[in-house]
Amino acid sequence: MAIPDSKKVLIAGASIAGPTLAFWLAKYGFTVTVVERSKTLRLGGQNIDVNGPAKQIAQKMRIEAAIRAANTGEVGLQLIGQNEQAIASFPKEGSISGTQELEILRGDLVNILYEATKQNVEYRFGDSITNLEQHPNEVTVTFSSGKKETFQLVVAADGVRSSTRRLVFGDEPKFEYLGLYTAYLTIPRIKTDTNWWRWYTATDRRIVMLRPDNQGTMRASVAFLESDEAYEKLSLAEQKSVLKSKLVGAGWEADRISNALDDSVDVYFDKIGQIKAPSWSSGRMAMIGDAAYCPTPLTGKGTTLAMVGAYLLAGELSQHERHQDAFVAYEQRMRPYVEEVQKLPPGVPWLVYPRTRFGVSVLNTVAGIIASKPVQKLFSLFTSTKTEDESKAEGIVLPDYVYTHAAESS
């Protein structure tokens, strides 16, 4: 089916979901513009992984080699005990491990996606959508720059607090807070650092982590439980002050991270929650990624949902003459997978954030048992081997959509 040249699509957000969608829409012959509020690509962020169906999409996009070349070098997950020594190790190649085959910094993946799309997609940095007027055949978009333009479709891919989503859906869907705050920052690497992802559970419901990157530094994170949404609209100085107070007396590398906060320029501090939208489209507007179905970092599937949703939405738009039918088909394929991913085990996150030393000791003891060779061997017997179609193993089907002639030559 030929796609008219006039099929103009505007995507808000140049992180992971937006450029992935732009890649496939351009392949299918759409004219694509990506608008990004930041003046440049936002290349900060922590370690993420590209696994399962996301890996398959990366292969289809021919960017798997670039992702592998940017690997963080992380060799696995180690839990650090109260004596500040490793008490449980889960190697990358083991049957249980938090480290996946394709570990990469978020910013590196953003840059790879940009490089793969910039020749066929128009990027507008330092601008954003301020108003949307939907009409029978188009959407009139007003930008913060003052410019007005019409598009056939608009897609929000601008994150969990999507301003584009708010223009269409108002205050719905609501952010479902999970009682957890987290902070990320980059700190200098020292001689005692390793290529393990090191996880330390402190008392008073706090967790401190260090992960290696491919830039000669370390990615630190601090997470803590907070029953109230107590830290809204803080300045950077106030955020750092809160984090320092939470690190007092935590032990292990807490003082080191606290001291590094003074000079850090990339602190990210936010509450953790999910977005559960009753619908991902309205008229000529749709949503993908965290804007539509943020699963939280607790699931480890944010990147996967972003890439899968983008792939499916682009594919369905290429197969249907009516965008309404494409939106329905996209949601029918994607929603069961999203709902499964968003299910958190009972007691999470509270269960892994003990308050007392005894609680931390119990948690570490259980981790040590799970990491033992007999238990690891037992797990390997029940762990299914990877299939050629990793997406089916995860409960999502990735159709091979048919390219147009124009797409094949692009």
FENRA-V950225 format. One record per backbone hydrogen bond with DSSP energy under -0.5 kcal/mol. CO is the residue of the C=O (numbers start at 1). NH is the residue of the N-H. If there is no record, write none. Layout:
co=CO nh=NH
co=CO nh=NH
//
This chain:
co=2 nh=4
co=4 nh=7
co=6 nh=8
co=7 nh=31
co=8 nh=152
co=8 nh=153
co=9 nh=33
co=10 nh=155
co=11 nh=13
co=11 nh=35
co=12 nh=157
co=16 nh=20
co=17 nh=21
co=18 nh=22
co=19 nh=23
co=20 nh=24
co=21 nh=25
co=22 nh=26
co=23 nh=27
co=24 nh=28
co=25 nh=30
co=26 nh=29
co=30 nh=32
co=31 nh=9
co=32 nh=122
co=33 nh=11
co=34 nh=124
co=35 nh=13
co=36 nh=126
co=36 nh=127
co=38 nh=126
co=41 nh=43
co=46 nh=106
co=48 nh=104
co=49 nh=51
co=51 nh=54
co=51 nh=55
co=52 nh=56
co=53 nh=57
co=54 nh=58
co=55 nh=59
co=56 nh=60
co=57 nh=61
co=58 nh=63
co=58 nh=64
co=59 nh=62
co=63 nh=67
co=64 nh=68
co=65 nh=69
co=66 nh=70
co=68 nh=71
co=75 nh=92
co=76 nh=197
co=77 nh=90
co=78 nh=199
co=79 nh=87
co=79 nh=88
co=80 nh=201
co=81 nh=84
co=85 nh=81
co=88 nh=79
co=90 nh=77
co=91 nh=94
co=101 nh=103
co=102 nh=50
co=103 nh=72
co=104 nh=48
co=105 nh=109
co=106 nh=110
co=107 nh=111
co=108 nh=112
co=109 nh=113
co=110 nh=114
co=111 nh=115
co=112 nh=116
co=113 nh=117
co=114 nh=117
co=114 nh=118
co=117 nh=120
co=117 nh=121
co=121 nh=123
co=122 nh=34
co=123 nh=125
co=124 nh=36
co=128 nh=144
co=131 nh=142
co=132 nh=134
co=133 nh=140
co=138 nh=135
co=139 nh=141
co=139 nh=151
co=140 nh=133
co=141 nh=149
co=142 nh=130
co=142 nh=131
co=143 nh=146
co=147 nh=143
co=149 nh=141
co=151 nh=139
co=153 nh=10
co=154 nh=286
co=155 nh=12
co=155 nh=157
co=156 nh=288
co=159 nh=162
co=162 nh=166
co=163 nh=167
co=164 nh=168
co=165 nh=168
co=165 nh=169
co=166 nh=170
co=169 nh=172
co=174 nh=176
co=174 nh=276
co=175 nh=177
co=176 nh=274
co=179 nh=226
co=180 nh=272
co=181 nh=224
co=182 nh=270
co=183 nh=222
co=184 nh=268
co=185 nh=220
co=187 nh=218
co=190 nh=193
co=195 nh=75
co=195 nh=76
co=196 nh=198
co=197 nh=78
co=197 nh=199
co=198 nh=210
co=199 nh=80
co=200 nh=202
co=200 nh=208
co=202 nh=206
co=205 nh=225
co=206 nh=202
co=207 nh=223
co=208 nh=200
co=209 nh=221
co=210 nh=198
co=211 nh=219
co=216 nh=189
co=217 nh=213
co=218 nh=187
co=218 nh=220
co=219 nh=211
co=220 nh=185
co=221 nh=209
co=222 nh=183
co=223 nh=207
co=224 nh=181
co=228 nh=230
co=231 nh=234
co=235 nh=239
co=236 nh=240
co=237 nh=241
co=238 nh=242
co=239 nh=243
co=240 nh=244
co=241 nh=245
co=242 nh=246
co=243 nh=247
co=244 nh=248
co=247 nh=250
co=251 nh=254
co=253 nh=257
co=254 nh=258
co=255 nh=259
co=256 nh=260
co=257 nh=261
co=259 nh=262
co=260 nh=263
co=260 nh=264
co=268 nh=184
co=270 nh=182
co=272 nh=178
co=272 nh=180
co=274 nh=176
co=274 nh=276
co=275 nh=277
co=280 nh=287
co=282 nh=285
co=284 nh=154
co=285 nh=282
co=286 nh=156
co=288 nh=291
co=289 nh=292
co=289 nh=293
co=290 nh=294
co=292 nh=277
co=294 nh=275
co=296 nh=299
co=296 nh=301
co=297 nh=300
co=301 nh=305
co=302 nh=306
co=303 nh=307
co=304 nh=308
co=305 nh=309
co=306 nh=310
co=307 nh=311
co=308 nh=312
co=309 nh=313
co=310 nh=314
co=311 nh=315
co=312 nh=316
co=313 nh=317
co=314 nh=318
co=315 nh=319
co=316 nh=319
co=316 nh=320
co=321 nh=323
co=322 nh=326
co=323 nh=327
co=324 nh=328
co=325 nh=329
co=326 nh=330
co=327 nh=331
co=328 nh=332
co=329 nh=333
co=330 nh=334
co=331 nh=335
co=334 nh=338
co=335 nh=339
co=336 nh=340
co=337 nh=341
co=338 nh=342
co=340 nh=343
co=345 nh=348
co=347 nh=351
co=349 nh=352
co=350 nh=353
co=354 nh=205
co=355 nh=204
co=356 nh=360
co=357 nh=361
co=358 nh=362
co=359 nh=363
co=360 nh=364
co=361 nh=365
co=362 nh=366
co=363 nh=367
co=364 nh=368
co=365 nh=369
co=366 nh=370
co=367 nh=371
co=368 nh=372
co=369 nh=372
co=372 nh=376
co=373 nh=377
co=374 nh=378
co=375 nh=379
co=376 nh=380
co=377 nh=381
co=378 nh=381
co=378 nh=382
co=379 nh=382
co=379 nh=383
co=382 nh=384
co=388 nh=390
co=389 nh=393
co=390 nh=394
co=391 nh=394
co=391 nh=396
co=392 nh=395
co=397 nh=399
co=399 nh=401
co=404 nh=408
co=405 nh=409
co=406 nh=410
co=407 nh=410
//
